[in-house]
Structure formats: C-alpha cells, structure tokens
Amino acid sequence: MTTLMAATVRRADLEAILALLADSQEYDGDEAYPPDLVGRFAQLIPAAHIVYRENDLEGRRTPRMIDAAGVFLDEADEHYWAVGPCPVTVYRSRTGDLSSARLSDVVSWRAYRETALYREYFRPGGIDHLLDLALEAGGGRQRSVLFCRERGDRDFTERDRAVLELLRPHLRAREARADLRRRVLATTADHPDGLAGAATALTPREREVVYLAGAGRTNAEIAGALWISPATVKKHLENVYLKLGVGSRAAAASEARSRGSVG
C-alpha cells in the first residue's frame, strides 16, 4: 500500500478532534479504550460498528474486544479465524505497516467477495467496508481500532484515514497514561497496611504527579506526560504537600512511599 496521501482535513475536523480529546479526560483510568471513548470515535468517523480489538496471531483468536456497550468476546471468533483473518490483518503481518488502512486499500472488491471470510462472516452481518487504525503491539499480537460500515454505505475516504493519523499520537499518550495509572495502583496494592491516614486522601491524579515527581521529573515533564498544564501540576503538588504535611517534592515522594500511596 502506498504512503498515506495528503488529504484535505477541514477546520471542522480539527475542531472535532480537539473536542474529543478534551472530553476524553472524563474517561481517564487504567483502561486506555473504555467503552464510552470507543463510542465517541463515531463523532469523528461515522460507522455502524467501532471496536477496539486485540488479535493473538499465533493462537488465531481475538481474546479482547471493546465497543460502546462494553468488553466482549465474539461468539463467532473461532469461525472468523477458520475462514480468515481479514485481509488487512494479513497485510500488516506481511509488511509491518501500521498506517490506517481500508479494506479496499489491500484487496480488490472482486477478489474479496469471493472469499469465505466475506461470504460466511462479514456478509451475513451486512458489513462491506472496513477501516483499521493499527496500534503498536508485539509478541505475535496485533491491536487496532476497527471501523465498520454496512452494505449500501459509502467506503471510507482519504479524509477518514488522515483524521485517524492525526488522532494516533493522542491515543499513544492515552495508553501511556493508562499504563502509569496501572503501575500506581499496583504499587498501592503492594502496601495494603500503609493506606491509612493522609495518603489515602490523595486523588488518583495527585498520586500520578507524586509518582513522576519522585522519579525526578520536572513540572514541565509531568505536565507533558499527563497532558495538563505546569500550573496544574504545581497546584496538585501544593495539595499533596498539605495532605502529607511536607514542604518539598522529594519529601512528598518519600512520605507517600512510606505510607503506601505510591511505589
């Protein structure tokens, strides 16, 4: 597949991306792709079905899928892999290309409609068009956000692909923040006896700030990692100092560790 061509992305598209990113903070947690966020992707690219999925290529299964309704398993997953996988999945396995790709970018419609995958899996569900935003993975796995349109709908466009590429770095940042929250929660769980007292009053965001401050990050670096302003980082640290009864970032990190609030 050729490199993604420059497509006209309108001002309205850019504003929609910014609005989604602003609203996505409501969904911050240890899951990078919660159902509410997956459902919101339709505001950028309308589609009948949108799914975050993780493929186990060696095991030939899809063990994790998330749509607007929640986390689920495809009841027809075994059959999907018996007749598939999708040509986009095959293309990525062969080339390592992670750029957003439509089904029509990697296979002709004439060839695709003759496949058992189309006849037995996608056609009964009324799905004709796919757009796949690949995410970094490894170890025989693939991850992506998959957009599906039904028979009779128009195919996805170069504009749609361009919008997803603009969104990609922000999704990568969400994944990094979700991983940080999981690490904070894990270190908290390692110290169950240290949760009494003021440390339990720290909010999840305050724990993240203290964790990064304890790792030697500056306010500007913390702000970049958490996608907040340096002024907000400073305010969080001031609140932490009050709660823990300390006067510096080093003391706050040390006290929080001793109380089991962060690792």
C-alpha positions, 0 to 999 in steps of 0.5 A: 500500500502506498504512503498515506496521501495528503488529504484535505482535513477541514477546520471542522475536523480539527475542531472535532478532534480537539473536542474529543480529546478534551472530553476524553479526560472524563474517561481517564483510568487504567483502561486506555479504550473504555467503552464510552471513548470507543463510542465517541470515535463515531463523532469523528468517523461515522460507522455502524460498528467501532471496536477496539480489538486485540488479535493473538496471531499465533493462537488465531483468536481475538481474546479482547474486544471493546465497543460502546456497550462494553468488553466482549468476546465474539461468539463467532471468533473461532469461525472468523479465524477458520475462514480468515483473518481479514485481509488487512490483518494479513497485510500488516503481518506481511509488511509491518505497516501500521498506517490506517488502512481500508479494506479496499486499500489491500484487496480488490472488491472482486477478489474479496467477495469471493472469499469465505471470510466475506461470504460466511462472516462479514456478509451475513452481518451486512458489513462491506467496508472496513477501516483499521487504525493499527496500534503498536503491539508485539509478541505475535499480537496485533491491536487496532481500532476497527471501523465498520460500515454496512452494505449500501454505505459509502467506503471510507475516504482519504479524509477518514484515514488522515483524521485517524493519523492525526488522532494516533499520537493522542491515543499513544499518550492515552495508553501511556497514561493508562499504563502509569495509572496501572503501575500506581495502583499496583504499587498501592496494592503492594502496601495494603497496611500503609493506606491509612491516614493522609495518603489515602486522601490523595486523588488518583491524579495527585498520586500520578504527579507524586509518582513522576515527581519522585522519579525526578521529573520536572513540572514541565515533564509531568505536565507533558506526560499527563497532558495538563498544564505546569500550573496544574501540576504545581497546584496538585503538588501544593495539595499533596504537600498539605495532605502529607504535611511536607514542604518539598517534592522529594519529601512528598515522594518519600512520605507517600512511599512510606505510607503506601500511596505510591511505589 
